[in-house]
Amino acid sequence: MRIFSGVLAVLAAVSLWGIADAKVKIKKVCGPDLERFCKDVKKGEGRKACLAGHASELQPVCRDALKARIAGKAEKA
């Protein structure tokens, strides 16, 4: 049972690490697009929604990272 609990703890940590990694990736790859389209939107006030509203105008790498982040949230819901 202790091994199972340890495995669950590791899986939870890896999952959280992946979420944090996705947030860092979006911030890094979407920085120019955030500045261009959403510079007046503060963190926590809908920056991802702002980017999504400009999806056709985003750099491909940003658009892909945003899609992956949204898909990851949908899978967890």
PDB file of N, CA, C and O in Angstrom:
ATOM      1  N   MET A   1       0.824  -1.202   0.000  1.00  0.00           N
ATOM      2  CA  MET A   1       0.000   0.000   0.000  1.00  0.00           C
ATOM      3  C   MET A   1       0.864   1.259   0.000  1.00  0.00           C
ATOM      4  O   MET A   1       0.514   2.257  -0.631  1.00  0.00           O
ATOM      5  N   ARG A   2       2.003   1.209   0.716  1.00  0.00           N
ATOM      6  CA  ARG A   2       2.897   2.369   0.757  1.00  0.00           C
ATOM      7  C   ARG A   2       3.452   2.667  -0.632  1.00  0.00           C
ATOM      8  O   ARG A   2       3.600   3.828  -1.013  1.00  0.00           O
ATOM      9  N   ILE A   3       3.754   1.621  -1.378  1.00  0.00           N
ATOM     10  CA  ILE A   3       4.292   1.811  -2.731  1.00  0.00           C
ATOM     11  C   ILE A   3       3.232   2.484  -3.598  1.00  0.00           C
ATOM     12  O   ILE A   3       3.533   3.416  -4.343  1.00  0.00           O
ATOM     13  N   PHE A   4       1.999   2.012  -3.500  1.00  0.00           N
ATOM     14  CA  PHE A   4       0.911   2.598  -4.283  1.00  0.00           C
ATOM     15  C   PHE A   4       0.739   4.077  -3.957  1.00  0.00           C
ATOM     16  O   PHE A   4       0.574   4.897  -4.860  1.00  0.00           O
ATOM     17  N   SER A   5       0.776   4.423  -2.672  1.00  0.00           N
ATOM     18  CA  SER A   5       0.652   5.822  -2.256  1.00  0.00           C
ATOM     19  C   SER A   5       1.801   6.650  -2.801  1.00  0.00           C
ATOM     20  O   SER A   5       1.610   7.791  -3.223  1.00  0.00           O
ATOM     21  N   GLY A   6       2.989   6.075  -2.790  1.00  0.00           N
ATOM     22  CA  GLY A   6       4.163   6.772  -3.332  1.00  0.00           C
ATOM     23  C   GLY A   6       4.029   7.006  -4.818  1.00  0.00           C
ATOM     24  O   GLY A   6       4.371   8.077  -5.319  1.00  0.00           O
ATOM     25  N   VAL A   7       3.527   5.999  -5.531  1.00  0.00           N
ATOM     26  CA  VAL A   7       3.332   6.128  -6.976  1.00  0.00           C
ATOM     27  C   VAL A   7       2.305   7.222  -7.268  1.00  0.00           C
ATOM     28  O   VAL A   7       2.504   8.031  -8.174  1.00  0.00           O
ATOM     29  N   LEU A   8       1.222   7.250  -6.516  1.00  0.00           N
ATOM     30  CA  LEU A   8       0.215   8.290  -6.700  1.00  0.00           C
ATOM     31  C   LEU A   8       0.794   9.678  -6.454  1.00  0.00           C
ATOM     32  O   LEU A   8       0.486  10.619  -7.185  1.00  0.00           O
ATOM     33  N   ALA A   9       1.619   9.807  -5.442  1.00  0.00           N
ATOM     34  CA  ALA A   9       2.232  11.103  -5.147  1.00  0.00           C
ATOM     35  C   ALA A   9       3.138  11.549  -6.286  1.00  0.00           C
ATOM     36  O   ALA A   9       3.145  12.723  -6.653  1.00  0.00           O
ATOM     37  N   VAL A  10       3.895  10.622  -6.841  1.00  0.00           N
ATOM     38  CA  VAL A  10       4.791  10.944  -7.958  1.00  0.00           C
ATOM     39  C   VAL A  10       3.972  11.351  -9.183  1.00  0.00           C
ATOM     40  O   VAL A  10       4.298  12.330  -9.855  1.00  0.00           O
ATOM     41  N   LEU A  11       2.906  10.595  -9.471  1.00  0.00           N
ATOM     42  CA  LEU A  11       2.064  10.932 -10.618  1.00  0.00           C
ATOM     43  C   LEU A  11       1.423  12.309 -10.459  1.00  0.00           C
ATOM     44  O   LEU A  11       1.326  13.066 -11.425  1.00  0.00           O
ATOM     45  N   ALA A  12       0.992  12.630  -9.262  1.00  0.00           N
ATOM     46  CA  ALA A  12       0.397  13.937  -9.011  1.00  0.00           C
ATOM     47  C   ALA A  12       1.430  15.040  -9.211  1.00  0.00           C
ATOM     48  O   ALA A  12       1.126  16.077  -9.801  1.00  0.00           O
ATOM     49  N   ALA A  13       2.637  14.824  -8.727  1.00  0.00           N
ATOM     50  CA  ALA A  13       3.701  15.818  -8.892  1.00  0.00           C
ATOM     51  C   ALA A  13       4.042  16.028 -10.356  1.00  0.00           C
ATOM     52  O   ALA A  13       4.229  17.161 -10.799  1.00  0.00           O
ATOM     53  N   VAL A  14       4.125  14.925 -11.115  1.00  0.00           N
ATOM     54  CA  VAL A  14       4.430  15.026 -12.545  1.00  0.00           C
ATOM     55  C   VAL A  14       3.321  15.765 -13.270  1.00  0.00           C
ATOM     56  O   VAL A  14       3.591  16.574 -14.158  1.00  0.00           O
ATOM     57  N   SER A  15       2.084  15.498 -12.903  1.00  0.00           N
ATOM     58  CA  SER A  15       0.946  16.185 -13.513  1.00  0.00           C
ATOM     59  C   SER A  15       1.016  17.685 -13.246  1.00  0.00           C
ATOM     60  O   SER A  15       0.831  18.486 -14.162  1.00  0.00           O
ATOM     61  N   LEU A  16       1.276  18.067 -12.020  1.00  0.00           N
ATOM     62  CA  LEU A  16       1.390  19.482 -11.672  1.00  0.00           C
ATOM     63  C   LEU A  16       2.575  20.130 -12.382  1.00  0.00           C
ATOM     64  O   LEU A  16       2.495  21.286 -12.795  1.00  0.00           O
ATOM     65  N   TRP A  17       3.663  19.395 -12.523  1.00  0.00           N
ATOM     66  CA  TRP A  17       4.837  19.900 -13.219  1.00  0.00           C
ATOM     67  C   TRP A  17       4.476  20.177 -14.678  1.00  0.00           C
ATOM     68  O   TRP A  17       4.898  21.188 -15.241  1.00  0.00           O
ATOM     69  N   GLY A  18       3.704  19.289 -15.285  1.00  0.00           N
ATOM     70  CA  GLY A  18       3.282  19.477 -16.671  1.00  0.00           C
ATOM     71  C   GLY A  18       2.423  20.717 -16.830  1.00  0.00           C
ATOM     72  O   GLY A  18       2.561  21.447 -17.812  1.00  0.00           O
ATOM     73  N   ILE A  19       1.539  20.962 -15.877  1.00  0.00           N
ATOM     74  CA  ILE A  19       0.693  22.154 -15.919  1.00  0.00           C
ATOM     75  C   ILE A  19       1.550  23.410 -15.811  1.00  0.00           C
ATOM     76  O   ILE A  19       1.371  24.361 -16.572  1.00  0.00           O
ATOM     77  N   ALA A  20       2.474  23.406 -14.870  1.00  0.00           N
ATOM     78  CA  ALA A  20       3.358  24.554 -14.705  1.00  0.00           C
ATOM     79  C   ALA A  20       4.203  24.762 -15.954  1.00  0.00           C
ATOM     80  O   ALA A  20       4.428  25.896 -16.376  1.00  0.00           O
ATOM     81  N   ASP A  21       4.674  23.661 -16.546  1.00  0.00           N
ATOM     82  CA  ASP A  21       5.476  23.742 -17.756  1.00  0.00           C
ATOM     83  C   ASP A  21       4.667  24.344 -18.900  1.00  0.00           C
ATOM     84  O   ASP A  21       5.195  25.145 -19.673  1.00  0.00           O
ATOM     85  N   ALA A  22       3.402  23.972 -19.019  1.00  0.00           N
ATOM     86  CA  ALA A  22       2.546  24.516 -20.072  1.00  0.00           C
ATOM     87  C   ALA A  22       2.340  26.013 -19.884  1.00  0.00           C
ATOM     88  O   ALA A  22       2.320  26.763 -20.859  1.00  0.00           O
ATOM     89  N   LYS A  23       2.186  26.455 -18.634  1.00  0.00           N
ATOM     90  CA  LYS A  23       2.015  27.884 -18.369  1.00  0.00           C
ATOM     91  C   LYS A  23       3.265  28.661 -18.761  1.00  0.00           C
ATOM     92  O   LYS A  23       3.177  29.730 -19.365  1.00  0.00           O
ATOM     93  N   VAL A  24       4.430  28.117 -18.414  1.00  0.00           N
ATOM     94  CA  VAL A  24       5.689  28.767 -18.758  1.00  0.00           C
ATOM     95  C   VAL A  24       5.857  28.807 -20.267  1.00  0.00           C
ATOM     96  O   VAL A  24       6.309  29.813 -20.815  1.00  0.00           O
ATOM     97  N   LYS A  25       5.498  27.725 -20.942  1.00  0.00           N
ATOM     98  CA  LYS A  25       5.639  27.674 -22.393  1.00  0.00           C
ATOM     99  C   LYS A  25       4.769  28.736 -23.058  1.00  0.00           C
ATOM    100  O   LYS A  25       5.234  29.434 -23.959  1.00  0.00           O
ATOM    101  N   ILE A  26       3.529  28.866 -22.634  1.00  0.00           N
ATOM    102  CA  ILE A  26       2.641  29.870 -23.229  1.00  0.00           C
ATOM    103  C   ILE A  26       3.210  31.263 -23.002  1.00  0.00           C
ATOM    104  O   ILE A  26       3.242  32.078 -23.924  1.00  0.00           O
ATOM    105  N   LYS A  27       3.654  31.540 -21.795  1.00  0.00           N
ATOM    106  CA  LYS A  27       4.214  32.855 -21.503  1.00  0.00           C
ATOM    107  C   LYS A  27       5.432  33.122 -22.382  1.00  0.00           C
ATOM    108  O   LYS A  27       5.615  34.233 -22.878  1.00  0.00           O
ATOM    109  N   LYS A  28       6.252  32.109 -22.571  1.00  0.00           N
ATOM    110  CA  LYS A  28       7.477  32.272 -23.354  1.00  0.00           C
ATOM    111  C   LYS A  28       7.181  32.419 -24.845  1.00  0.00           C
ATOM    112  O   LYS A  28       7.660  33.360 -25.477  1.00  0.00           O
ATOM    113  N   VAL A  29       6.403  31.506 -25.411  1.00  0.00           N
ATOM    114  CA  VAL A  29       6.191  31.524 -26.861  1.00  0.00           C
ATOM    115  C   VAL A  29       5.149  32.544 -27.299  1.00  0.00           C
ATOM    116  O   VAL A  29       5.142  32.955 -28.459  1.00  0.00           O
ATOM    117  N   CYS A  30       4.273  32.956 -26.395  1.00  0.00           N
ATOM    118  CA  CYS A  30       3.223  33.902 -26.762  1.00  0.00           C
ATOM    119  C   CYS A  30       3.530  35.327 -26.311  1.00  0.00           C
ATOM    120  O   CYS A  30       2.702  36.223 -26.480  1.00  0.00           O
ATOM    121  N   GLY A  31       4.687  35.537 -25.750  1.00  0.00           N
ATOM    122  CA  GLY A  31       5.046  36.868 -25.263  1.00  0.00           C
ATOM    123  C   GLY A  31       4.812  37.977 -26.282  1.00  0.00           C
ATOM    124  O   GLY A  31       4.152  38.968 -25.969  1.00  0.00           O
ATOM    125  N   PRO A  32       5.345  37.825 -27.503  1.00  0.00           N
ATOM    126  CA  PRO A  32       5.119  38.882 -28.499  1.00  0.00           C
ATOM    127  C   PRO A  32       3.636  39.072 -28.842  1.00  0.00           C
ATOM    128  O   PRO A  32       3.179  40.198 -29.037  1.00  0.00           O
ATOM    129  N   ASP A  33       2.897  37.977 -28.914  1.00  0.00           N
ATOM    130  CA  ASP A  33       1.473  38.073 -29.218  1.00  0.00           C
ATOM    131  C   ASP A  33       0.696  38.685 -28.058  1.00  0.00           C
ATOM    132  O   ASP A  33      -0.235  39.462 -28.270  1.00  0.00           O
ATOM    133  N   LEU A  34       1.082  38.332 -26.823  1.00  0.00           N
ATOM    134  CA  LEU A  34       0.445  38.952 -25.656  1.00  0.00           C
ATOM    135  C   LEU A  34       0.648  40.460 -25.685  1.00  0.00           C
ATOM    136  O   LEU A  34      -0.279  41.228 -25.429  1.00  0.00           O
ATOM    137  N   GLU A  35       1.869  40.873 -25.999  1.00  0.00           N
ATOM    138  CA  GLU A  35       2.178  42.298 -26.052  1.00  0.00           C
ATOM    139  C   GLU A  35       1.415  42.990 -27.182  1.00  0.00           C
ATOM    140  O   GLU A  35       0.931  44.111 -27.025  1.00  0.00           O
ATOM    141  N   ARG A  36       1.316  42.317 -28.301  1.00  0.00           N
ATOM    142  CA  ARG A  36       0.668  42.913 -29.472  1.00  0.00           C
ATOM    143  C   ARG A  36      -0.851  43.024 -29.319  1.00  0.00           C
ATOM    144  O   ARG A  36      -1.432  44.067 -29.619  1.00  0.00           O
ATOM    145  N   PHE A  37      -1.494  41.946 -28.851  1.00  0.00           N
ATOM    146  CA  PHE A  37      -2.951  41.900 -28.846  1.00  0.00           C
ATOM    147  C   PHE A  37      -3.595  42.113 -27.480  1.00  0.00           C
ATOM    148  O   PHE A  37      -4.740  42.556 -27.395  1.00  0.00           O
ATOM    149  N   CYS A  38      -2.865  41.802 -26.417  1.00  0.00           N
ATOM    150  CA  CYS A  38      -3.508  41.756 -25.094  1.00  0.00           C
ATOM    151  C   CYS A  38      -2.727  42.521 -24.027  1.00  0.00           C
ATOM    152  O   CYS A  38      -2.791  42.177 -22.847  1.00  0.00           O
ATOM    153  N   LYS A  39      -1.996  43.545 -24.429  1.00  0.00           N
ATOM    154  CA  LYS A  39      -1.122  44.225 -23.473  1.00  0.00           C
ATOM    155  C   LYS A  39      -1.882  44.901 -22.330  1.00  0.00           C
ATOM    156  O   LYS A  39      -1.317  45.122 -21.259  1.00  0.00           O
ATOM    157  N   ASP A  40      -3.136  45.226 -22.546  1.00  0.00           N
ATOM    158  CA  ASP A  40      -3.914  45.885 -21.494  1.00  0.00           C
ATOM    159  C   ASP A  40      -4.656  44.907 -20.586  1.00  0.00           C
ATOM    160  O   ASP A  40      -5.304  45.319 -19.623  1.00  0.00           O
ATOM    161  N   VAL A  41      -4.562  43.611 -20.893  1.00  0.00           N
ATOM    162  CA  VAL A  41      -5.233  42.593 -20.083  1.00  0.00           C
ATOM    163  C   VAL A  41      -4.245  42.073 -19.043  1.00  0.00           C
ATOM    164  O   VAL A  41      -3.190  41.543 -19.392  1.00  0.00           O
ATOM    165  N   LYS A  42      -4.585  42.223 -17.784  1.00  0.00           N
ATOM    166  CA  LYS A  42      -3.695  41.796 -16.703  1.00  0.00           C
ATOM    167  C   LYS A  42      -3.805  40.292 -16.466  1.00  0.00           C
ATOM    168  O   LYS A  42      -4.809  39.661 -16.799  1.00  0.00           O
ATOM    169  N   LYS A  43      -2.753  39.741 -15.884  1.00  0.00           N
ATOM    170  CA  LYS A  43      -2.742  38.322 -15.525  1.00  0.00           C
ATOM    171  C   LYS A  43      -3.950  38.017 -14.647  1.00  0.00           C
ATOM    172  O   LYS A  43      -4.243  38.731 -13.688  1.00  0.00           O
ATOM    173  N   GLY A  44      -4.646  36.932 -15.003  1.00  0.00           N
ATOM    174  CA  GLY A  44      -5.820  36.533 -14.239  1.00  0.00           C
ATOM    175  C   GLY A  44      -7.105  37.206 -14.693  1.00  0.00           C
ATOM    176  O   GLY A  44      -8.173  36.944 -14.139  1.00  0.00           O
ATOM    177  N   GLU A  45      -7.011  38.070 -15.697  1.00  0.00           N
ATOM    178  CA  GLU A  45      -8.195  38.785 -16.173  1.00  0.00           C
ATOM    179  C   GLU A  45      -8.580  38.399 -17.596  1.00  0.00           C
ATOM    180  O   GLU A  45      -9.295  39.138 -18.273  1.00  0.00           O
ATOM    181  N   GLY A  46      -8.099  37.229 -18.051  1.00  0.00           N
ATOM    182  CA  GLY A  46      -8.539  36.735 -19.349  1.00  0.00           C
ATOM    183  C   GLY A  46      -7.536  36.836 -20.484  1.00  0.00           C
ATOM    184  O   GLY A  46      -7.923  37.004 -21.640  1.00  0.00           O
ATOM    185  N   ARG A  47      -6.256  36.735 -20.170  1.00  0.00           N
ATOM    186  CA  ARG A  47      -5.257  36.830 -21.244  1.00  0.00           C
ATOM    187  C   ARG A  47      -5.368  35.676 -22.234  1.00  0.00           C
ATOM    188  O   ARG A  47      -5.209  35.880 -23.438  1.00  0.00           O
ATOM    189  N   LYS A  48      -5.644  34.451 -21.738  1.00  0.00           N
ATOM    190  CA  LYS A  48      -5.798  33.319 -22.667  1.00  0.00           C
ATOM    191  C   LYS A  48      -7.022  33.517 -23.552  1.00  0.00           C
ATOM    192  O   LYS A  48      -6.989  33.202 -24.742  1.00  0.00           O
ATOM    193  N   ALA A  49      -8.094  34.035 -22.980  1.00  0.00           N
ATOM    194  CA  ALA A  49      -9.293  34.317 -23.775  1.00  0.00           C
ATOM    195  C   ALA A  49      -9.001  35.403 -24.806  1.00  0.00           C
ATOM    196  O   ALA A  49      -9.484  35.337 -25.936  1.00  0.00           O
ATOM    197  N   CYS A  50      -8.223  36.386 -24.419  1.00  0.00           N
ATOM    198  CA  CYS A  50      -7.839  37.442 -25.351  1.00  0.00           C
ATOM    199  C   CYS A  50      -7.048  36.850 -26.510  1.00  0.00           C
ATOM    200  O   CYS A  50      -7.323  37.147 -27.673  1.00  0.00           O
ATOM    201  N   LEU A  51      -6.061  36.010 -26.189  1.00  0.00           N
ATOM    202  CA  LEU A  51      -5.280  35.361 -27.247  1.00  0.00           C
ATOM    203  C   LEU A  51      -6.181  34.518 -28.140  1.00  0.00           C
ATOM    204  O   LEU A  51      -6.057  34.551 -29.364  1.00  0.00           O
ATOM    205  N   ALA A  52      -7.081  33.768 -27.531  1.00  0.00           N
ATOM    206  CA  ALA A  52      -7.987  32.916 -28.308  1.00  0.00           C
ATOM    207  C   ALA A  52      -8.838  33.758 -29.253  1.00  0.00           C
ATOM    208  O   ALA A  52      -9.172  33.311 -30.350  1.00  0.00           O
ATOM    209  N   GLY A  53      -9.184  34.947 -28.843  1.00  0.00           N
ATOM    210  CA  GLY A  53      -9.958  35.841 -29.682  1.00  0.00           C
ATOM    211  C   GLY A  53      -9.191  36.335 -30.904  1.00  0.00           C
ATOM    212  O   GLY A  53      -9.777  36.821 -31.872  1.00  0.00           O
ATOM    213  N   HIS A  54      -7.882  36.201 -30.839  1.00  0.00           N
ATOM    214  CA  HIS A  54      -7.011  36.603 -31.951  1.00  0.00           C
ATOM    215  C   HIS A  54      -6.335  35.385 -32.588  1.00  0.00           C
ATOM    216  O   HIS A  54      -5.286  35.521 -33.218  1.00  0.00           O
ATOM    217  N   ALA A  55      -6.920  34.212 -32.432  1.00  0.00           N
ATOM    218  CA  ALA A  55      -6.289  32.957 -32.853  1.00  0.00           C
ATOM    219  C   ALA A  55      -5.779  32.991 -34.294  1.00  0.00           C
ATOM    220  O   ALA A  55      -4.684  32.502 -34.571  1.00  0.00           O
ATOM    221  N   SER A  56      -6.549  33.556 -35.201  1.00  0.00           N
ATOM    222  CA  SER A  56      -6.135  33.560 -36.606  1.00  0.00           C
ATOM    223  C   SER A  56      -4.951  34.491 -36.863  1.00  0.00           C
ATOM    224  O   SER A  56      -4.312  34.411 -37.912  1.00  0.00           O
ATOM    225  N   GLU A  57      -4.656  35.377 -35.903  1.00  0.00           N
ATOM    226  CA  GLU A  57      -3.567  36.339 -36.065  1.00  0.00           C
ATOM    227  C   GLU A  57      -2.301  35.949 -35.295  1.00  0.00           C
ATOM    228  O   GLU A  57      -1.258  36.579 -35.463  1.00  0.00           O
ATOM    229  N   LEU A  58      -2.386  34.920 -34.458  1.00  0.00           N
ATOM    230  CA  LEU A  58      -1.258  34.535 -33.610  1.00  0.00           C
ATOM    231  C   LEU A  58      -0.161  33.851 -34.415  1.00  0.00           C
ATOM    232  O   LEU A  58      -0.405  33.278 -35.477  1.00  0.00           O
ATOM    233  N   GLN A  59       1.056  33.928 -33.879  1.00  0.00           N
ATOM    234  CA  GLN A  59       2.154  33.165 -34.442  1.00  0.00           C
ATOM    235  C   GLN A  59       1.790  31.689 -34.295  1.00  0.00           C
ATOM    236  O   GLN A  59       1.191  31.308 -33.290  1.00  0.00           O
ATOM    237  N   PRO A  60       2.137  30.854 -35.269  1.00  0.00           N
ATOM    238  CA  PRO A  60       1.773  29.429 -35.192  1.00  0.00           C
ATOM    239  C   PRO A  60       2.227  28.740 -33.904  1.00  0.00           C
ATOM    240  O   PRO A  60       1.484  27.926 -33.356  1.00  0.00           O
ATOM    241  N   VAL A  61       3.411  29.044 -33.416  1.00  0.00           N
ATOM    242  CA  VAL A  61       3.907  28.386 -32.204  1.00  0.00           C
ATOM    243  C   VAL A  61       3.054  28.778 -30.990  1.00  0.00           C
ATOM    244  O   VAL A  61       2.819  27.957 -30.104  1.00  0.00           O
ATOM    245  N   CYS A  62       2.602  30.012 -30.954  1.00  0.00           N
ATOM    246  CA  CYS A  62       1.730  30.465 -29.862  1.00  0.00           C
ATOM    247  C   CYS A  62       0.370  29.809 -29.987  1.00  0.00           C
ATOM    248  O   CYS A  62      -0.174  29.314 -29.000  1.00  0.00           O
ATOM    249  N   ARG A  63      -0.183  29.800 -31.182  1.00  0.00           N
ATOM    250  CA  ARG A  63      -1.496  29.194 -31.410  1.00  0.00           C
ATOM    251  C   ARG A  63      -1.477  27.724 -30.999  1.00  0.00           C
ATOM    252  O   ARG A  63      -2.420  27.249 -30.367  1.00  0.00           O
ATOM    253  N   ASP A  64      -0.413  26.998 -31.350  1.00  0.00           N
ATOM    254  CA  ASP A  64      -0.309  25.579 -30.998  1.00  0.00           C
ATOM    255  C   ASP A  64      -0.211  25.388 -29.484  1.00  0.00           C
ATOM    256  O   ASP A  64      -0.843  24.488 -28.931  1.00  0.00           O
ATOM    257  N   ALA A  65       0.572  26.224 -28.818  1.00  0.00           N
ATOM    258  CA  ALA A  65       0.719  26.120 -27.361  1.00  0.00           C
ATOM    259  C   ALA A  65      -0.610  26.422 -26.672  1.00  0.00           C
ATOM    260  O   ALA A  65      -0.974  25.759 -25.701  1.00  0.00           O
ATOM    261  N   LEU A  66      -1.325  27.415 -27.171  1.00  0.00           N
ATOM    262  CA  LEU A  66      -2.620  27.770 -26.586  1.00  0.00           C
ATOM    263  C   LEU A  66      -3.636  26.646 -26.781  1.00  0.00           C
ATOM    264  O   LEU A  66      -4.385  26.318 -25.861  1.00  0.00           O
ATOM    265  N   LYS A  67      -3.661  26.060 -27.971  1.00  0.00           N
ATOM    266  CA  LYS A  67      -4.566  24.935 -28.230  1.00  0.00           C
ATOM    267  C   LYS A  67      -4.256  23.771 -27.300  1.00  0.00           C
ATOM    268  O   LYS A  67      -5.165  23.150 -26.749  1.00  0.00           O
ATOM    269  N   ALA A  68      -2.962  23.474 -27.125  1.00  0.00           N
ATOM    270  CA  ALA A  68      -2.562  22.368 -26.249  1.00  0.00           C
ATOM    271  C   ALA A  68      -2.972  22.639 -24.807  1.00  0.00           C
ATOM    272  O   ALA A  68      -3.414  21.730 -24.103  1.00  0.00           O
ATOM    273  N   ARG A  69      -2.829  23.871 -24.373  1.00  0.00           N
ATOM    274  CA  ARG A  69      -3.196  24.237 -22.996  1.00  0.00           C
ATOM    275  C   ARG A  69      -4.705  24.107 -22.789  1.00  0.00           C
ATOM    276  O   ARG A  69      -5.156  23.583 -21.770  1.00  0.00           O
ATOM    277  N   ILE A  70      -5.477  24.585 -23.758  1.00  0.00           N
ATOM    278  CA  ILE A  70      -6.928  24.498 -23.661  1.00  0.00           C
ATOM    279  C   ILE A  70      -7.377  23.048 -23.706  1.00  0.00           C
ATOM    280  O   ILE A  70      -8.271  22.655 -22.956  1.00  0.00           O
ATOM    281  N   ALA A  71      -6.768  22.244 -24.578  1.00  0.00           N
ATOM    282  CA  ALA A  71      -7.113  20.826 -24.674  1.00  0.00           C
ATOM    283  C   ALA A  71      -6.784  20.102 -23.377  1.00  0.00           C
ATOM    284  O   ALA A  71      -7.542  19.233 -22.946  1.00  0.00           O
ATOM    285  N   GLY A  72      -5.656  20.449 -22.746  1.00  0.00           N
ATOM    286  CA  GLY A  72      -5.275  19.839 -21.484  1.00  0.00           C
ATOM    287  C   GLY A  72      -6.268  20.149 -20.386  1.00  0.00           C
ATOM    288  O   GLY A  72      -6.565  19.286 -19.560  1.00  0.00           O
ATOM    289  N   LYS A  73      -6.783  21.359 -20.360  1.00  0.00           N
ATOM    290  CA  LYS A  73      -7.792  21.725 -19.352  1.00  0.00           C
ATOM    291  C   LYS A  73      -9.105  20.992 -19.617  1.00  0.00           C
ATOM    292  O   LYS A  73      -9.782  20.579 -18.675  1.00  0.00           O
ATOM    293  N   ALA A  74      -9.471  20.826 -20.886  1.00  0.00           N
ATOM    294  CA  ALA A  74     -10.717  20.142 -21.234  1.00  0.00           C
ATOM    295  C   ALA A  74     -10.656  18.682 -20.815  1.00  0.00           C
ATOM    296  O   ALA A  74     -11.660  18.128 -20.367  1.00  0.00           O
ATOM    297  N   GLU A  75      -9.494  18.048 -20.954  1.00  0.00           N
ATOM    298  CA  GLU A  75      -9.349  16.644 -20.576  1.00  0.00           C
ATOM    299  C   GLU A  75      -9.531  16.458 -19.078  1.00  0.00           C
ATOM    300  O   GLU A  75     -10.036  15.424 -18.640  1.00  0.00           O
ATOM    301  N   LYS A  76      -9.129  17.441 -18.292  1.00  0.00           N
ATOM    302  CA  LYS A  76      -9.218  17.328 -16.843  1.00  0.00           C
ATOM    303  C   LYS A  76     -10.608  17.622 -16.316  1.00  0.00           C
ATOM    304  O   LYS A  76     -10.938  17.253 -15.189  1.00  0.00           O
ATOM    305  N   ALA A  77     -11.422  18.280 -17.117  1.00  0.00           N
ATOM    306  CA  ALA A  77     -12.772  18.659 -16.662  1.00  0.00           C
ATOM    307  C   ALA A  77     -13.718  17.484 -16.663  1.00  0.00           C
ATOM    308  O   ALA A  77     -14.887  17.632 -16.308  1.00  0.00           O
TER     309      ALA A  77
END
